[in-house]
Amino acid sequence: MISGRQSLLPCSPFAASLSRHSILPHLPVPLINPIQPLVITSYPPSTPSPLPTSSFSYTTHTGQLDHIPRPTPSASYISLHDTSYMHIHAALHPASCNGHRFLLAAWRAPPQALADFIRTIRPQWRDRIPEGTPGEGYAKGYGWMESGVSIDCERARKALGLGEGGKEWMGWEESVRETVEGLERWYRKYL
């Protein structure tokens, strides 16, 4: 419990939809949506349980990837750190978050961008990662392209104070690098 009848449960989409339909009217409920399909970059699990084999990172590291997958329409990414910060903010500020939907998507980076970046930071993996068409399908800086899908996350940015004093989402390259380094540690320990 945070205080009174408030809890972290209201951060779930299910609880939010119940509240919106007056089934749980006493709970202040923000709805926090990492945009799907989405990749949340982060450290891998700290347990030996297997990673999903459909994971681009997993198939890349194990050499099971034979082509660059087609991008999803949004090809959006968010760091687990930023997703967590939004949930914590909503729990600590229920009055200002009540009833709002917070969309989370920091960058647009299709699988080709991921392949290009990992091939750059881990040249020893080049034989595991198909080359595809380097540079194709994404903007420099991994932002939203002028044509195609873009996602307005201004409400979440404002709630977290992003853009003020240089504070921003965790950078895509930093987040992917952290994920790759975490995967390397995980594989050395458990595989």
Rosetta constraint file for C-alpha pairs under 8 A:
AtomPair CA 1 CA 5 HARMONIC 7.23 0.50
AtomPair CA 1 CA 6 HARMONIC 6.24 0.50
AtomPair CA 1 CA 7 HARMONIC 4.77 0.50
AtomPair CA 1 CA 8 HARMONIC 7.31 0.50
AtomPair CA 2 CA 6 HARMONIC 5.72 0.50
AtomPair CA 2 CA 7 HARMONIC 5.34 0.50
AtomPair CA 2 CA 8 HARMONIC 7.44 0.50
AtomPair CA 2 CA 91 HARMONIC 7.35 0.50
AtomPair CA 2 CA 92 HARMONIC 7.84 0.50
AtomPair CA 3 CA 7 HARMONIC 7.32 0.50
AtomPair CA 5 CA 26 HARMONIC 7.68 0.50
AtomPair CA 5 CA 27 HARMONIC 6.77 0.50
AtomPair CA 6 CA 10 HARMONIC 7.75 0.50
AtomPair CA 6 CA 27 HARMONIC 6.19 0.50
AtomPair CA 6 CA 28 HARMONIC 6.98 0.50
AtomPair CA 7 CA 91 HARMONIC 7.21 0.50
AtomPair CA 8 CA 91 HARMONIC 6.14 0.50
AtomPair CA 9 CA 15 HARMONIC 6.75 0.50
AtomPair CA 10 CA 15 HARMONIC 5.28 0.50
AtomPair CA 10 CA 16 HARMONIC 5.92 0.50
AtomPair CA 10 CA 27 HARMONIC 7.04 0.50
AtomPair CA 10 CA 28 HARMONIC 7.01 0.50
AtomPair CA 10 CA 29 HARMONIC 4.91 0.50
AtomPair CA 10 CA 30 HARMONIC 6.67 0.50
AtomPair CA 10 CA 31 HARMONIC 7.73 0.50
AtomPair CA 11 CA 15 HARMONIC 7.17 0.50
AtomPair CA 11 CA 16 HARMONIC 6.94 0.50
AtomPair CA 11 CA 29 HARMONIC 6.50 0.50
AtomPair CA 11 CA 30 HARMONIC 5.91 0.50
AtomPair CA 11 CA 31 HARMONIC 5.87 0.50
AtomPair CA 11 CA 32 HARMONIC 6.38 0.50
AtomPair CA 11 CA 87 HARMONIC 6.68 0.50
AtomPair CA 11 CA 90 HARMONIC 7.50 0.50
AtomPair CA 11 CA 91 HARMONIC 7.73 0.50
AtomPair CA 12 CA 16 HARMONIC 6.21 0.50
AtomPair CA 12 CA 31 HARMONIC 6.74 0.50
AtomPair CA 12 CA 32 HARMONIC 7.37 0.50
AtomPair CA 13 CA 17 HARMONIC 6.09 0.50
AtomPair CA 13 CA 31 HARMONIC 5.76 0.50
AtomPair CA 13 CA 32 HARMONIC 7.17 0.50
AtomPair CA 13 CA 33 HARMONIC 7.76 0.50
AtomPair CA 14 CA 18 HARMONIC 6.34 0.50
AtomPair CA 15 CA 19 HARMONIC 6.17 0.50
AtomPair CA 15 CA 24 HARMONIC 7.93 0.50
AtomPair CA 15 CA 29 HARMONIC 7.41 0.50
AtomPair CA 16 CA 20 HARMONIC 6.20 0.50
AtomPair CA 16 CA 29 HARMONIC 5.38 0.50
AtomPair CA 16 CA 30 HARMONIC 6.52 0.50
AtomPair CA 16 CA 31 HARMONIC 5.75 0.50
AtomPair CA 16 CA 99 HARMONIC 7.85 0.50
AtomPair CA 17 CA 21 HARMONIC 6.45 0.50
AtomPair CA 18 CA 22 HARMONIC 6.57 0.50
AtomPair CA 18 CA 23 HARMONIC 5.36 0.50
AtomPair CA 18 CA 24 HARMONIC 6.01 0.50
AtomPair CA 19 CA 23 HARMONIC 5.57 0.50
AtomPair CA 19 CA 24 HARMONIC 4.55 0.50
AtomPair CA 19 CA 25 HARMONIC 5.32 0.50
AtomPair CA 19 CA 26 HARMONIC 7.96 0.50
AtomPair CA 19 CA 27 HARMONIC 6.91 0.50
AtomPair CA 19 CA 29 HARMONIC 6.74 0.50
AtomPair CA 20 CA 24 HARMONIC 7.91 0.50
AtomPair CA 20 CA 25 HARMONIC 7.53 0.50
AtomPair CA 20 CA 99 HARMONIC 7.61 0.50
AtomPair CA 21 CA 25 HARMONIC 7.95 0.50
AtomPair CA 28 CA 94 HARMONIC 5.99 0.50
AtomPair CA 28 CA 95 HARMONIC 7.03 0.50
AtomPair CA 28 CA 97 HARMONIC 7.73 0.50
AtomPair CA 28 CA 98 HARMONIC 4.76 0.50
AtomPair CA 28 CA 99 HARMONIC 6.79 0.50
AtomPair CA 29 CA 94 HARMONIC 7.41 0.50
AtomPair CA 29 CA 97 HARMONIC 7.27 0.50
AtomPair CA 29 CA 98 HARMONIC 4.90 0.50
AtomPair CA 29 CA 99 HARMONIC 5.33 0.50
AtomPair CA 29 CA 100 HARMONIC 7.56 0.50
AtomPair CA 30 CA 90 HARMONIC 6.68 0.50
AtomPair CA 30 CA 94 HARMONIC 7.62 0.50
AtomPair CA 30 CA 97 HARMONIC 5.38 0.50
AtomPair CA 30 CA 98 HARMONIC 4.96 0.50
AtomPair CA 30 CA 99 HARMONIC 5.01 0.50
AtomPair CA 30 CA 100 HARMONIC 5.02 0.50
AtomPair CA 30 CA 101 HARMONIC 5.93 0.50
AtomPair CA 30 CA 102 HARMONIC 7.46 0.50
AtomPair CA 31 CA 99 HARMONIC 7.11 0.50
AtomPair CA 31 CA 100 HARMONIC 6.12 0.50
AtomPair CA 31 CA 101 HARMONIC 4.52 0.50
AtomPair CA 31 CA 102 HARMONIC 6.09 0.50
AtomPair CA 32 CA 86 HARMONIC 7.62 0.50
AtomPair CA 32 CA 87 HARMONIC 7.23 0.50
AtomPair CA 32 CA 101 HARMONIC 5.79 0.50
AtomPair CA 32 CA 102 HARMONIC 4.73 0.50
AtomPair CA 32 CA 103 HARMONIC 6.22 0.50
AtomPair CA 32 CA 104 HARMONIC 7.43 0.50
AtomPair CA 33 CA 101 HARMONIC 7.19 0.50
AtomPair CA 33 CA 102 HARMONIC 5.96 0.50
AtomPair CA 33 CA 103 HARMONIC 4.92 0.50
AtomPair CA 33 CA 104 HARMONIC 5.93 0.50
AtomPair CA 34 CA 38 HARMONIC 6.89 0.50
AtomPair CA 34 CA 78 HARMONIC 7.41 0.50
AtomPair CA 34 CA 83 HARMONIC 7.37 0.50
AtomPair CA 34 CA 103 HARMONIC 5.88 0.50
AtomPair CA 34 CA 104 HARMONIC 4.46 0.50
AtomPair CA 34 CA 105 HARMONIC 6.20 0.50
AtomPair CA 35 CA 76 HARMONIC 6.94 0.50
AtomPair CA 35 CA 103 HARMONIC 6.44 0.50
AtomPair CA 35 CA 104 HARMONIC 5.96 0.50
AtomPair CA 35 CA 105 HARMONIC 5.99 0.50
AtomPair CA 36 CA 74 HARMONIC 7.97 0.50
AtomPair CA 36 CA 76 HARMONIC 7.73 0.50
AtomPair CA 37 CA 72 HARMONIC 7.02 0.50
AtomPair CA 37 CA 74 HARMONIC 7.22 0.50
AtomPair CA 37 CA 75 HARMONIC 7.04 0.50
AtomPair CA 37 CA 76 HARMONIC 7.20 0.50
AtomPair CA 38 CA 74 HARMONIC 7.81 0.50
AtomPair CA 38 CA 75 HARMONIC 6.48 0.50
AtomPair CA 38 CA 76 HARMONIC 5.12 0.50
AtomPair CA 38 CA 77 HARMONIC 5.58 0.50
AtomPair CA 38 CA 78 HARMONIC 7.57 0.50
AtomPair CA 38 CA 105 HARMONIC 7.88 0.50
AtomPair CA 39 CA 75 HARMONIC 7.90 0.50
AtomPair CA 39 CA 76 HARMONIC 6.54 0.50
AtomPair CA 39 CA 77 HARMONIC 4.88 0.50
AtomPair CA 39 CA 78 HARMONIC 6.62 0.50
AtomPair CA 40 CA 77 HARMONIC 5.83 0.50
AtomPair CA 40 CA 78 HARMONIC 5.10 0.50
AtomPair CA 40 CA 79 HARMONIC 5.35 0.50
AtomPair CA 40 CA 80 HARMONIC 5.62 0.50
AtomPair CA 41 CA 77 HARMONIC 7.23 0.50
AtomPair CA 41 CA 78 HARMONIC 6.46 0.50
AtomPair CA 41 CA 79 HARMONIC 4.87 0.50
AtomPair CA 41 CA 80 HARMONIC 5.83 0.50
AtomPair CA 41 CA 175 HARMONIC 6.01 0.50
AtomPair CA 41 CA 176 HARMONIC 6.25 0.50
AtomPair CA 41 CA 179 HARMONIC 6.02 0.50
AtomPair CA 42 CA 79 HARMONIC 6.27 0.50
AtomPair CA 42 CA 80 HARMONIC 5.48 0.50
AtomPair CA 42 CA 81 HARMONIC 7.53 0.50
AtomPair CA 42 CA 175 HARMONIC 6.73 0.50
AtomPair CA 42 CA 176 HARMONIC 7.63 0.50
AtomPair CA 42 CA 178 HARMONIC 6.70 0.50
AtomPair CA 42 CA 179 HARMONIC 4.99 0.50
AtomPair CA 42 CA 182 HARMONIC 7.81 0.50
AtomPair CA 43 CA 178 HARMONIC 6.66 0.50
AtomPair CA 43 CA 179 HARMONIC 5.03 0.50
AtomPair CA 43 CA 181 HARMONIC 7.96 0.50
AtomPair CA 43 CA 182 HARMONIC 4.92 0.50
AtomPair CA 43 CA 183 HARMONIC 6.91 0.50
AtomPair CA 44 CA 179 HARMONIC 6.99 0.50
AtomPair CA 44 CA 182 HARMONIC 5.91 0.50
AtomPair CA 44 CA 183 HARMONIC 5.86 0.50
AtomPair CA 44 CA 186 HARMONIC 6.86 0.50
AtomPair CA 45 CA 49 HARMONIC 7.78 0.50
AtomPair CA 45 CA 186 HARMONIC 7.76 0.50
AtomPair CA 46 CA 186 HARMONIC 7.33 0.50
AtomPair CA 48 CA 186 HARMONIC 7.99 0.50
AtomPair CA 48 CA 190 HARMONIC 5.59 0.50
AtomPair CA 51 CA 55 HARMONIC 7.54 0.50
AtomPair CA 51 CA 58 HARMONIC 7.03 0.50
AtomPair CA 52 CA 58 HARMONIC 7.37 0.50
AtomPair CA 53 CA 58 HARMONIC 6.21 0.50
AtomPair CA 53 CA 59 HARMONIC 6.34 0.50
AtomPair CA 54 CA 58 HARMONIC 7.40 0.50
AtomPair CA 54 CA 59 HARMONIC 6.93 0.50
AtomPair CA 55 CA 59 HARMONIC 6.17 0.50
AtomPair CA 56 CA 60 HARMONIC 5.86 0.50
AtomPair CA 56 CA 65 HARMONIC 7.82 0.50
AtomPair CA 56 CA 111 HARMONIC 7.93 0.50
AtomPair CA 57 CA 61 HARMONIC 6.10 0.50
AtomPair CA 57 CA 180 HARMONIC 7.77 0.50
AtomPair CA 58 CA 62 HARMONIC 6.20 0.50
AtomPair CA 59 CA 63 HARMONIC 5.95 0.50
AtomPair CA 59 CA 64 HARMONIC 4.80 0.50
AtomPair CA 59 CA 65 HARMONIC 5.31 0.50
AtomPair CA 60 CA 64 HARMONIC 6.27 0.50
AtomPair CA 60 CA 65 HARMONIC 5.49 0.50
AtomPair CA 60 CA 128 HARMONIC 6.13 0.50
AtomPair CA 60 CA 129 HARMONIC 5.82 0.50
AtomPair CA 61 CA 125 HARMONIC 7.49 0.50
AtomPair CA 61 CA 128 HARMONIC 6.84 0.50
AtomPair CA 62 CA 128 HARMONIC 7.27 0.50
AtomPair CA 63 CA 127 HARMONIC 7.79 0.50
AtomPair CA 63 CA 128 HARMONIC 4.39 0.50
AtomPair CA 63 CA 129 HARMONIC 6.95 0.50
AtomPair CA 64 CA 128 HARMONIC 7.44 0.50
AtomPair CA 65 CA 128 HARMONIC 7.03 0.50
AtomPair CA 65 CA 129 HARMONIC 6.60 0.50
AtomPair CA 65 CA 130 HARMONIC 7.17 0.50
AtomPair CA 66 CA 129 HARMONIC 7.58 0.50
AtomPair CA 66 CA 130 HARMONIC 6.25 0.50
AtomPair CA 67 CA 129 HARMONIC 7.99 0.50
AtomPair CA 67 CA 130 HARMONIC 5.60 0.50
AtomPair CA 67 CA 132 HARMONIC 6.95 0.50
AtomPair CA 68 CA 111 HARMONIC 6.32 0.50
AtomPair CA 68 CA 112 HARMONIC 6.27 0.50
AtomPair CA 68 CA 115 HARMONIC 7.60 0.50
AtomPair CA 68 CA 130 HARMONIC 6.35 0.50
AtomPair CA 68 CA 131 HARMONIC 7.67 0.50
AtomPair CA 68 CA 132 HARMONIC 5.83 0.50
AtomPair CA 69 CA 111 HARMONIC 6.15 0.50
AtomPair CA 69 CA 112 HARMONIC 7.78 0.50
AtomPair CA 70 CA 110 HARMONIC 7.77 0.50
AtomPair CA 70 CA 111 HARMONIC 7.13 0.50
AtomPair CA 71 CA 75 HARMONIC 5.98 0.50
AtomPair CA 71 CA 110 HARMONIC 4.98 0.50
AtomPair CA 71 CA 111 HARMONIC 6.12 0.50
AtomPair CA 71 CA 112 HARMONIC 7.92 0.50
AtomPair CA 72 CA 110 HARMONIC 7.14 0.50
AtomPair CA 73 CA 148 HARMONIC 7.63 0.50
AtomPair CA 73 CA 149 HARMONIC 6.38 0.50
AtomPair CA 74 CA 108 HARMONIC 6.70 0.50
AtomPair CA 74 CA 149 HARMONIC 5.67 0.50
AtomPair CA 74 CA 150 HARMONIC 6.96 0.50
AtomPair CA 74 CA 151 HARMONIC 7.91 0.50
AtomPair CA 75 CA 108 HARMONIC 5.29 0.50
AtomPair CA 75 CA 109 HARMONIC 5.55 0.50
AtomPair CA 75 CA 110 HARMONIC 4.96 0.50
AtomPair CA 75 CA 111 HARMONIC 7.93 0.50
AtomPair CA 76 CA 105 HARMONIC 5.66 0.50
AtomPair CA 76 CA 106 HARMONIC 7.02 0.50
AtomPair CA 76 CA 107 HARMONIC 5.58 0.50
AtomPair CA 76 CA 108 HARMONIC 4.55 0.50
AtomPair CA 76 CA 109 HARMONIC 6.25 0.50
AtomPair CA 76 CA 110 HARMONIC 7.63 0.50
AtomPair CA 77 CA 105 HARMONIC 5.60 0.50
AtomPair CA 77 CA 106 HARMONIC 5.87 0.50
AtomPair CA 77 CA 107 HARMONIC 5.30 0.50
AtomPair CA 77 CA 108 HARMONIC 6.25 0.50
AtomPair CA 77 CA 109 HARMONIC 6.94 0.50
AtomPair CA 77 CA 172 HARMONIC 7.66 0.50
AtomPair CA 78 CA 82 HARMONIC 6.78 0.50
AtomPair CA 78 CA 83 HARMONIC 6.98 0.50
AtomPair CA 78 CA 104 HARMONIC 6.79 0.50
AtomPair CA 78 CA 105 HARMONIC 5.27 0.50
AtomPair CA 78 CA 106 HARMONIC 5.18 0.50
AtomPair CA 78 CA 107 HARMONIC 6.85 0.50
AtomPair CA 78 CA 172 HARMONIC 7.84 0.50
AtomPair CA 79 CA 83 HARMONIC 6.40 0.50
AtomPair CA 79 CA 106 HARMONIC 7.96 0.50
AtomPair CA 79 CA 169 HARMONIC 7.84 0.50
AtomPair CA 79 CA 170 HARMONIC 6.46 0.50
AtomPair CA 79 CA 172 HARMONIC 7.78 0.50
AtomPair CA 79 CA 175 HARMONIC 6.17 0.50
AtomPair CA 80 CA 84 HARMONIC 6.01 0.50
AtomPair CA 81 CA 85 HARMONIC 6.20 0.50
AtomPair CA 81 CA 170 HARMONIC 7.68 0.50
AtomPair CA 82 CA 86 HARMONIC 6.29 0.50
AtomPair CA 82 CA 169 HARMONIC 6.46 0.50
AtomPair CA 82 CA 170 HARMONIC 6.92 0.50
AtomPair CA 83 CA 87 HARMONIC 6.47 0.50
AtomPair CA 83 CA 104 HARMONIC 7.20 0.50
AtomPair CA 84 CA 88 HARMONIC 6.15 0.50
AtomPair CA 85 CA 89 HARMONIC 5.98 0.50
AtomPair CA 85 CA 160 HARMONIC 7.94 0.50
AtomPair CA 86 CA 90 HARMONIC 6.16 0.50
AtomPair CA 86 CA 156 HARMONIC 7.35 0.50
AtomPair CA 86 CA 160 HARMONIC 7.01 0.50
AtomPair CA 87 CA 91 HARMONIC 6.23 0.50
AtomPair CA 88 CA 92 HARMONIC 6.11 0.50
AtomPair CA 89 CA 93 HARMONIC 5.88 0.50
AtomPair CA 89 CA 159 HARMONIC 7.92 0.50
AtomPair CA 89 CA 160 HARMONIC 7.29 0.50
AtomPair CA 90 CA 94 HARMONIC 5.60 0.50
AtomPair CA 90 CA 97 HARMONIC 5.72 0.50
AtomPair CA 93 CA 97 HARMONIC 6.27 0.50
AtomPair CA 94 CA 98 HARMONIC 5.54 0.50
AtomPair CA 102 CA 153 HARMONIC 7.01 0.50
AtomPair CA 102 CA 155 HARMONIC 6.17 0.50
AtomPair CA 102 CA 156 HARMONIC 5.16 0.50
AtomPair CA 103 CA 151 HARMONIC 7.97 0.50
AtomPair CA 103 CA 152 HARMONIC 7.35 0.50
AtomPair CA 103 CA 153 HARMONIC 5.17 0.50
AtomPair CA 103 CA 155 HARMONIC 7.56 0.50
AtomPair CA 103 CA 156 HARMONIC 6.42 0.50
AtomPair CA 104 CA 153 HARMONIC 5.92 0.50
AtomPair CA 104 CA 156 HARMONIC 6.89 0.50
AtomPair CA 105 CA 151 HARMONIC 6.99 0.50
AtomPair CA 105 CA 153 HARMONIC 6.76 0.50
AtomPair CA 106 CA 169 HARMONIC 6.38 0.50
AtomPair CA 106 CA 172 HARMONIC 7.97 0.50
AtomPair CA 107 CA 142 HARMONIC 5.46 0.50
AtomPair CA 107 CA 143 HARMONIC 5.25 0.50
AtomPair CA 107 CA 144 HARMONIC 6.88 0.50
AtomPair CA 107 CA 172 HARMONIC 6.80 0.50
AtomPair CA 108 CA 138 HARMONIC 7.12 0.50
AtomPair CA 108 CA 139 HARMONIC 7.99 0.50
AtomPair CA 108 CA 142 HARMONIC 5.20 0.50
AtomPair CA 108 CA 143 HARMONIC 5.38 0.50
AtomPair CA 108 CA 144 HARMONIC 5.62 0.50
AtomPair CA 109 CA 113 HARMONIC 5.47 0.50
AtomPair CA 109 CA 114 HARMONIC 6.86 0.50
AtomPair CA 109 CA 138 HARMONIC 6.05 0.50
AtomPair CA 109 CA 142 HARMONIC 5.51 0.50
AtomPair CA 109 CA 143 HARMONIC 7.75 0.50
AtomPair CA 110 CA 114 HARMONIC 6.75 0.50
AtomPair CA 110 CA 137 HARMONIC 6.98 0.50
AtomPair CA 110 CA 138 HARMONIC 6.73 0.50
AtomPair CA 111 CA 115 HARMONIC 6.10 0.50
AtomPair CA 112 CA 116 HARMONIC 6.05 0.50
AtomPair CA 112 CA 132 HARMONIC 6.78 0.50
AtomPair CA 112 CA 133 HARMONIC 7.22 0.50
AtomPair CA 112 CA 134 HARMONIC 6.72 0.50
AtomPair CA 112 CA 135 HARMONIC 7.20 0.50
AtomPair CA 112 CA 136 HARMONIC 6.86 0.50
AtomPair CA 112 CA 137 HARMONIC 7.30 0.50
AtomPair CA 113 CA 117 HARMONIC 6.11 0.50
AtomPair CA 113 CA 134 HARMONIC 7.64 0.50
AtomPair CA 113 CA 135 HARMONIC 6.78 0.50
AtomPair CA 113 CA 136 HARMONIC 7.79 0.50
AtomPair CA 113 CA 137 HARMONIC 7.87 0.50
AtomPair CA 113 CA 138 HARMONIC 6.68 0.50
AtomPair CA 114 CA 118 HARMONIC 6.04 0.50
AtomPair CA 115 CA 119 HARMONIC 5.94 0.50
AtomPair CA 115 CA 129 HARMONIC 6.52 0.50
AtomPair CA 115 CA 130 HARMONIC 7.44 0.50
AtomPair CA 115 CA 131 HARMONIC 7.16 0.50
AtomPair CA 116 CA 120 HARMONIC 6.32 0.50
AtomPair CA 116 CA 131 HARMONIC 7.39 0.50
AtomPair CA 116 CA 134 HARMONIC 6.08 0.50
AtomPair CA 116 CA 135 HARMONIC 7.28 0.50
AtomPair CA 117 CA 121 HARMONIC 6.32 0.50
AtomPair CA 117 CA 173 HARMONIC 7.65 0.50
AtomPair CA 118 CA 122 HARMONIC 5.62 0.50
AtomPair CA 118 CA 123 HARMONIC 7.73 0.50
AtomPair CA 118 CA 125 HARMONIC 7.91 0.50
AtomPair CA 119 CA 123 HARMONIC 5.23 0.50
AtomPair CA 119 CA 124 HARMONIC 7.93 0.50
AtomPair CA 119 CA 125 HARMONIC 6.43 0.50
AtomPair CA 119 CA 126 HARMONIC 5.53 0.50
AtomPair CA 119 CA 129 HARMONIC 7.06 0.50
AtomPair CA 121 CA 177 HARMONIC 7.85 0.50
AtomPair CA 122 CA 126 HARMONIC 7.36 0.50
AtomPair CA 125 CA 129 HARMONIC 6.43 0.50
AtomPair CA 126 CA 130 HARMONIC 7.37 0.50
AtomPair CA 126 CA 131 HARMONIC 7.86 0.50
AtomPair CA 138 CA 142 HARMONIC 6.30 0.50
AtomPair CA 138 CA 143 HARMONIC 7.76 0.50
AtomPair CA 138 CA 145 HARMONIC 6.96 0.50
AtomPair CA 139 CA 143 HARMONIC 5.87 0.50
AtomPair CA 139 CA 144 HARMONIC 6.95 0.50
AtomPair CA 139 CA 145 HARMONIC 5.99 0.50
AtomPair CA 142 CA 172 HARMONIC 7.41 0.50
AtomPair CA 144 CA 149 HARMONIC 7.37 0.50
AtomPair CA 144 CA 150 HARMONIC 5.54 0.50
AtomPair CA 144 CA 151 HARMONIC 7.86 0.50
AtomPair CA 145 CA 149 HARMONIC 7.51 0.50
AtomPair CA 145 CA 150 HARMONIC 7.26 0.50
AtomPair CA 153 CA 157 HARMONIC 6.21 0.50
AtomPair CA 154 CA 158 HARMONIC 5.93 0.50
AtomPair CA 155 CA 159 HARMONIC 6.14 0.50
AtomPair CA 156 CA 160 HARMONIC 6.18 0.50
AtomPair CA 157 CA 161 HARMONIC 6.03 0.50
AtomPair CA 157 CA 162 HARMONIC 4.93 0.50
AtomPair CA 157 CA 163 HARMONIC 7.52 0.50
AtomPair CA 158 CA 162 HARMONIC 6.05 0.50
AtomPair CA 161 CA 167 HARMONIC 7.28 0.50
AtomPair CA 162 CA 166 HARMONIC 7.51 0.50
AtomPair CA 162 CA 167 HARMONIC 5.11 0.50
AtomPair CA 162 CA 168 HARMONIC 5.01 0.50
AtomPair CA 162 CA 169 HARMONIC 7.22 0.50
AtomPair CA 163 CA 167 HARMONIC 5.38 0.50
AtomPair CA 163 CA 168 HARMONIC 5.83 0.50
AtomPair CA 170 CA 174 HARMONIC 7.01 0.50
AtomPair CA 170 CA 175 HARMONIC 6.57 0.50
AtomPair CA 171 CA 175 HARMONIC 6.05 0.50
AtomPair CA 172 CA 176 HARMONIC 6.06 0.50
AtomPair CA 173 CA 177 HARMONIC 5.93 0.50
AtomPair CA 174 CA 178 HARMONIC 6.11 0.50
AtomPair CA 175 CA 179 HARMONIC 6.21 0.50
AtomPair CA 176 CA 180 HARMONIC 6.10 0.50
AtomPair CA 177 CA 181 HARMONIC 6.13 0.50
AtomPair CA 178 CA 182 HARMONIC 6.05 0.50
AtomPair CA 179 CA 183 HARMONIC 6.07 0.50
AtomPair CA 180 CA 184 HARMONIC 6.19 0.50
AtomPair CA 181 CA 185 HARMONIC 6.41 0.50
AtomPair CA 182 CA 186 HARMONIC 6.15 0.50
AtomPair CA 183 CA 187 HARMONIC 6.01 0.50
AtomPair CA 184 CA 188 HARMONIC 6.19 0.50
AtomPair CA 185 CA 189 HARMONIC 6.20 0.50
AtomPair CA 186 CA 190 HARMONIC 5.99 0.50
AtomPair CA 186 CA 191 HARMONIC 7.76 0.50
AtomPair CA 187 CA 191 HARMONIC 4.99 0.50
